[in-house]
Amino acid sequence: MIVPPDTVSLHDYERHFATRADPAVRAYVAGAGADGITRRANRESLDRLRLMPRALRDLSGATARSDLFGEALEYPIIVAPTAYHRLVHPDGEKATATAASLTRTWMTVSTQASVTLEEIAETARCPLWFQLYMQPRRDDTLSLVRRAEAAGYKALVLTVDAAVNGLRNAEQRAGFRLPAGVSAVNLAGMEPTGFQPARPGSPVFQGMLRDAPTWASVEWLCSATRLPVLLKGILNPDDVAPAIEAGARGIIVSNHGGRTLDSLPASIDALPPVAAEAAGRVPVLMDGGIRRGTDILKALALGASAVMVGEPILHALAVGGVAGVAHMLTILQTELEVAMALTGRARLTDIDRSAIWTP
């Protein structure tokens, strides 16, 4: 696979993906919930923020490096968990892990990966996190945790904002179905919920939520593993204290890329109050709409320790394979360094609210 020569930004990868991908796959990857209000807001809110530079600062020894959970993080960019990479490339998550390793980028592997978590770990030469959905049977959840621990994963990312799936109308209209040979292989052999609605009408309150996780579930998970647990999907600052009390070691401000409940706030707008409530007790990360190095700088200025990038990974993987993902991540790294240099911020610790222009 050859990266088209006019591909110089993440938007270019998205443009090429749109012309190449099967329409149903394209609808799944875009995956906006309902009317797409939240998905659009993620970009609109980032675009609305303006940066405030400082002139003639000493930039000698500039670096985008930091530390997170005792590991060196070369850039504050982490591959977000996205499902079914084999939808867009035959090597799936193994190709993504290879590209992440080439660019010294950490990767989060989805519970719904289309390659086993062990195979991905064998391929990767970068730190890996494992994203977890609580399973109906606690033993199945624990099995996934033990496998991740044994394979050398460095942290668990528990998604907490998807007790039920969002209503992704565009995906429904396109008739998306997983093709033969693509499945959530890490869940093979695990018992399904067995849920069957007892009467016509909406099934949601007929038992779909009987196994939905609670704060007690988070407390159990944190006590059951030696790995740090981050909670992904926190938007409300009132959820920060319960998260920390339950044992969470990190928070990821996320609206699930606009894929679950529509009309939620943009992640970048929810970030400052969550970060303020965390008050440095645990690291706060953010995902949702990141497409530029300037977006990363804005998130860091408003309280994030790092950002996660999801959908663009699939765009680049579909368009250019390993080379595409490595190129796309390098673009983001370069754009961040340029943004830091041109705003006079030699280190990530120099990036604070003063980097955001206030009219």
Disulfide bonds with the S-S distance in Angstrom:
none
